Amino acid sequence: MAVIVVVELPGVTKEQYEENHSKIHAAPWWPVDGFVSHAGAPADNGWLVVDVWESAEAFQGFMEKAGPTFQEVGMPQVQPKIYEAVHVDIGS
């Protein structure tokens, strides 16, 4: 079942987000299986990330690969909110 993953990153700057995003996309394992979509936006106290994954297991697999990059860039360790998706529509 597809999932929506919401991550609030307090204290994260646009520069940290952009650095992390660039490093993930440059990794030899990217794109990772099960990835559907990603959006990042500034939030009141940091940064907000919303992803869609084919499954919770696909997201966990990504986290295992991306964890070292998150630490290297200084991302805070936070607990993502994971929701089962009812509909996932791509494009127009």
N, C-alpha and C positions, 0 to 999 in steps of 0.2 A: 504494500500500500504506500502511495506517495505521501511524503510528509513536508510540512512547512517548518522551517527552523528559524526562530527569531533570536538574535543575539544582541543584547545591549552591552556596549563596551564603554563603561565610564572612564573618563579621562583620556580617551584615545583621540589623537589629533588626526586631521586630514592627511598629514604627512605620514604618520604611522600606518594609517589605513592603506594609503597608496603604495607605500613600501612593501607592506605585507601582500597586497594584491599582486604587485609585480613579481615578487619572489615566488608566490604560489604558481602563477601562470608561467614562470620560467622553469619550474621544477620538471625533472625528467618524467615524473609520473602523472603530470597534468596533460590532458583532462582525465579525471578519475572516473571510473565506472559509476553510473547512477546519478551523476550530476545533471540537473535540469536547468536551473536558473539561479541568478544571484543579483542582489541589489544592495548597495550601501548608501547611507545618507547621514549627514550630520544630525545629531540629536542634542537635546538640551544640555546634557552633561558629558558628551563624548560622541560616540558613533553608534549607528544602528545598522545591523546586517539582517537581511531576510533572504533565505535560500529556499529552493524547492529541490528535493531529492526523490529519487524513485522509491527509496525505502529508508527506514531508520538505520538499517544495517549499512547501506551505502554511505550515509552520513558518518557513521562511526568509523568506517574504513578510511574516509577522507581525514577525519580528525587524527587518526593514528599516524597518517603520513604527514599532515600539516602541523602537528603539534610542535616539533622543533622549530619550525619557521615562526610560529606565533611567539614562542619564547624568545627567539633571537631578536625579533622586532620590539619586544616589550609589551605584547598584548596582555591585558589582565586575564586571569583565569576566572571565567564566569560559567555559570550553568545555563546552557541554551534552553529555550522553551521549544518543545517539539509538539506539533499538532498534526493529526491525521488530515490529509487534504481530501476534500470532497470532490472538487473539480480542479484539474490542471489544464488550462487552455494556453497554448503557445501561439503567438502571432495574431494576425487579424482575422 
